[in-house]
Amino acid sequence: MTLDKLLELSKREGDNRFIEAEQRRIEPYVCEGDMQAEVKSDMGRWAKATGVWGSMHYSHIVEAFAEARGWTQQGFTGMEIIE
């Protein structure tokens, strides 16, 4: 049942607050962590310093940054299981 449908069925203010709180608890939003924010900031500095910022699509900047840092490997998809 969707949040809108639950709120429509509920007539009391307390119920509405409880339903909204449960919805946030059950389906949390994605948030950016410290490491992700630092990598993104470093990538922005790198892209501006190399002159690719504004001249490349963002996904290509991400790929170029990963290659420049040595984070890519030939024939590696990221789905391999390492024992």
C-alpha positions in Angstrom: 0.0 0.0 0.0 1.4 3.4 -0.9 2.0 6.2 1.6 -0.7 8.4 -0.1 -3.3 5.6 0.2 -2.4 5.0 3.9 -2.7 8.7 4.7 -6.0 8.9 2.8 -7.4 6.0 4.9 -6.2 7.6 8.1 -8.3 10.4 9.6 -6.3 11.1 12.8 -3.3 13.4 13.0 -1.3 11.0 15.2 -1.8 8.2 12.7 -0.6 10.4 9.9 2.6 11.2 11.8 3.2 7.5 12.7 2.6 6.4 9.1 5.0 9.1 7.7 7.7 8.1 10.2 7.4 4.4 9.4 7.6 5.2 5.7 10.9 7.1 6.2 12.2 4.2 8.4 11.3 1.5 5.9 12.3 3.2 2.7 15.3 5.4 3.6 16.7 7.8 1.1 20.2 7.3 -0.2 22.7 9.7 1.4 26.2 10.6 0.5 28.9 9.4 2.8 32.2 11.1 3.7 34.3 8.9 1.4 31.9 9.5 -1.6 31.9 13.2 -1.0 35.7 13.4 -0.8 36.1 11.4 -4.0 33.5 13.6 -5.8 35.3 16.7 -4.6 38.7 15.4 -5.7 37.3 14.5 -9.1 35.9 18.0 -9.5 39.3 19.5 -8.7 41.0 17.1 -11.1 38.5 17.8 -13.9 39.0 21.6 -13.6 42.8 21.3 -13.4 42.9 19.1 -16.5 40.4 21.2 -18.5 37.8 18.5 -19.0 35.2 20.1 -16.8 32.5 21.6 -19.1 33.9 19.9 -22.2 32.9 16.3 -21.4 29.8 14.6 -20.3 29.8 13.8 -16.6 29.9 10.0 -17.1 33.0 10.4 -19.3 34.6 12.6 -16.6 34.0 9.8 -14.1 35.6 7.2 -16.4 38.6 9.4 -17.2 39.1 10.2 -13.5 39.0 6.5 -12.6 41.6 5.7 -15.3 43.8 8.6 -14.2 43.8 7.3 -10.6 44.5 3.7 -11.8 41.1 2.4 -10.5 40.2 0.5 -13.7 41.4 -2.9 -14.8 41.2 -4.5 -18.2 38.6 -7.2 -18.3 37.2 -6.5 -14.8 33.5 -5.8 -14.6 33.1 -5.5 -10.8 30.9 -8.5 -10.7 33.6 -11.0 -10.1 33.8 -13.0 -6.9 37.2 -12.8 -5.3 38.1 -15.6 -2.9 
